[in-house]
Amino acid sequence: MTTVLRRATHWNRPLMFLVCVMTVLAVVAAIGILVDPRVLTGAPIWLKPLKFGVSFVLYGLTLAWMLSLLPRRSRVAERAAVVIVTVAVVEIAWIVGQVLRGQTSHFNDSTPLNAALFASMGAAIMVLFFAHLVIGIVVLIQRIPDRVAATAVGWGLGLSLLGMLAAVPMALPTQDPGIEGIGGAHSVGVPDGGPGLPVVGWSTTGGDLRIGHFVGLHALQALPILAILLSRFATRLDERTRARLLVVAGGAYGVLTVLLTWQALRGQPLLRPDASTLAAVAALVVATATASGLVLARRRRPELALAA
């Protein structure tokens, strides 16, 4: 653990700076939840900064680690990282500023200032999206030497872009709840701020577009974790087989992200799927299991892999 922490201090400095700032924010927001009784859209007013702070800690740490795997330094990727850090800090400053004002940060059209701030943040997030895409392209071009890690990082970066896109419907005209001063919504079929799951707040009475957004974004961590587990506990599998299993997992993860977004767009709560959703999930499970079985059936034995 100590060795890992020492290495982390030498990872991308702007991203590690972001991790430190967001860690402090998360602590402050957690304290805010305890001492500030204000509630906004059915949740403690400091809950959003807390969730964004934790998310950016994970995002910055994972991205910094991924850049450390590159075989050589990339100025393009480093500049893209600086852009990401800048956008993240600006977005968090905006969210915290709205909390201090007692205002919602997202979908707020109640005043010209609030509308302009939300529109500006939407544009800033698009900048972050393209900076993230640039890093993904650099990773693909440079080709991380470890085949398993390269597969996990590539799929993680790509699927997290899909997760970002899953948030787009939240701000589309179809999500206009018809309430003055509100120009979008997380929930589908029900107003935001209603009954929700603990901590995450995902609606339990209607669809919620945050679910697919959340799942897709965290592919950035899920795929590398799976790669680490395969490398540690599936040592009898050769590198090619482990990489192919990651491709299967990545494909299934992407389909799951789309499926969750599709479920939400139909106004359906996560824990109350209809027959169509259950059939789609069953098909995904069968397809994933079949593909995994085919990959394992074609695997090479360790001694043959070494000989090759």
N, C-alpha and C positions, 0 to 999 in steps of 0.2 A: 504493500500500500504506500509506504514512504517513497519508494522508487517511482511509482506512478505519479505521485504528487509532485516530485521533483521534475519529472519530465513535463508535466502539465504547465509548470511555470515557464517553460521555454516554447510552448505552443504560441500560436498567433497572438501577439500582444493586444491588438485592438479587441479581438473577440474575448480574450481573458479579462480585459478591462470591463467589457460588457457584463461578463459573468459576475464580477465583483460588485458592480453597480446594481445589478438586478437582485443579487443576494441581499444587499442592504435594503433595497426597496421591499423585497418580500418580508423581511423582518419588520420593517416599519408598518407595512400593510397589515401584517398579522396582529401587531399591537393595536393598530387602528380599529380592527374588527372588535377587539376586546374593550376598548375605551370609548369608541364613537358609536352611539346608539342609532345613528341615522340609517334608514333603509331606503333603497331606491330600486324600483321595479321588482319588489318582492325579495331583495337580497341585501345583506349588509353592504353599505356603500363602499367599503374598502376591499370587498371580495374580488372585484375585477382587477384592481392593481395587484393583489396577491397572486391571482391566477396568471396574469400576464408576466409578473416578475419571475415566478417559478418556470413558466414556459420558456422565457428568454434565457434563464440560467441553463436549462437543458439544451436549448437550441445552440447557444454560443459555445458551450462546452463540447457538444458533439461535433459542431462544425470545425472548431479549432483542432480537435483530435483528428478529424478526417484530413485536414490540410497538412497535418504533421506526417501523414502516411505518403505524401507525394514524394516521388524519387528525387525531385529537384524543386528548388524554389520557383514560385510563379508570381511575378509582379502583378499580373492581371487578376489572379485570385486574391492576392493581398489587398488590392485596391477595391475589389468587389466586397471583401470583408469589411473594409472601412466604411463603405456605403451602407452595408447592412447595419453596422453598429450605429451609424449616424441616424438612420431611419428609426431604429429601435429606441434610441434615447429620446428622439423627438416625439415618437408615439407615446412613450411612457410619460413624458413630461405633460403631454396633452391630456392623457387619462387622469393623472394625478391632479392636474390643474382643474379639470372638470369636477373631480371629487371635492376639492377644496371649495369650489363654487356651489356644490350641491346640485350639480347638473349631470345628466347622462352624457356619456361620451359618444356612444354609437347611435346612429339613426336620429340624431337630434336636429330637427329643423325649426325649433321653437323661436329662434331669433336669427337674423342675418349672420351674426357672429358665429353662433353654434353651427349653422348650416355650412358656412365657409370653412370652419375648422374641420368638420367631418369630411367635406369634399377634399380638403387638402390632405387629410390622413389617408383617404382612399387612393389619391395619386401617389403618396409616399409609399404605400404598401405595394403598388405596382412597381415602383423603383426597386424595392426590396426583392420582389419576385424575380425581376430580371437579373439582379445582382446574384441571387441564389442560382439562377439558371447558368450564369457565366461560370460560377464555381463548379457546377455539375459538368459543364463542357470541358473545363480544364482537367478535371479528374478523369474524364473519359479519354482525353487526348494523351495525358501523361501515363496512364496505365500503371496503377499501383502494382508492384511486383507480386505481392501475395494475392493469388487468384481469388481465394475465398473472401478476403477483405475487400478486394476491388469490386466483386459482385455485390456484396452487402452495401458498400458505400454508394455505388452507382444506383442501385435500386432504391436505397434510402433517400438519396437526393431527388431522384425522379418522382417517387411517390409523395414526398413532402410537397413538391410543386402541385401535384394533383390535390393534396389536402388544402393548399392555399386556394385553388380554383373552386373547391367545394364551398367556399364562403361567398362566392360571387352572387349566388341567388338571393342572399340575405338583403342585398341593396337594390335588387331589381324592382321595377314597378309592380310586378305580381305580388311582391311582399309588402306593398303599402297597406297598412292596416286600416286606413281611412280615419285615423285619429289625428287631429290637428297638432302640428309640431313634431310628428314622428314620420320618418321617411324610410322605413324598412323594419325588419324584424328577424329574430332568431327562430321563432316558432312559426309553425304553419297550421292554420286552422283554428288557432286559439291565440289570445293576446300574450305578449311577453310578460313575465312576472308571475305567472300562475304556478300551480303545484309542479314541483320538479324533484329530480333525484338529489340525494344529499351531496353537498360539496360542488359537484359540477353544475347542478341546477337544470339539467336537461328536462324538458317538459314531459310530464307523465300523462297528459291529457290530449296532446296533439303532436305533430311532427316537430323535430328540432334539427335545424341545419348545422348546429354546432357539433353534432355527433360525427358525421362524415369528415368535417373539417378537422376535428381533434384526432380522429383515427389516422387520417392521411398524413397530417403533420408529424405524428410520432412514429411514422415509418422510419424516420431519421435515426431513431434509437432502436426500434424493434428489430430491424434487419441486422444491424451490427451485433446486437445482443444474441440473436439467433446464430450468427456466424461464430461468435465466441463459444457458445454452447456446443455447436457442432465440432469445433476444433478441439474442445476439451473432453467431450464425452463420446464423440463418434470417431475415435482415433483409428478404428478399423476401416473407415471409409477413406478412399483416396481423395486428393484435392479436387479433382474434376467432379466426382460424385457430390461432394459437399457444395461445390459451386452450383451444380445443377439443382440440388435441393433448394438452394437459396433462390434460384430463378423461379422455381415452382412456388415457393413461399411468397416471393415478391408479386408474382402474377395474381395469386389468391388474395393477397393483401390489397392490391389495387382494385380488384373486383369487389371486395368487401367494402372498400371506401365508397365506390360508386353505388353499391347496393344500399348502404346506409343512407346515402344522400337521396336516392330514389324513394326509399321508405319515408323519409322525412318530407319530401316534396308532396307526398300523397296524404300528408296530415296525420301520419300514423305514429303513435308513441313507440319508442324502442322496445319496450317490454310487452307490447300488445300487437305482435305481428299478425297480419292476416294470412290467408292460405297462399296467396301469391308470393308474399315475402318468405314464408316458410319453405315453399317449393324452391325458390331461388337459393336460399341458404343450403338446402339439402343438395341441390345440384352442385353448388360450389364445393361442399364438403366431399361429395363423391368424386368430382373432377380432380380436386387437390389430392385426395387419397390415391386415386388411380395414377395420376402423374407421378406422385412420389414413389409408388410401387414400381412403376416402369423404370424410374431412375435407379432405384435400388437393385432391380433385377439386372440392369446393365452394368452395375459397378464392377470394377476390377478388384481382385484380391490384392492386399498390400504387397505381397511379394512380387506380383506381376507388375504393379504400379512402380515399384522400385526398379525392376528390370527395364521397364520402358523408359 
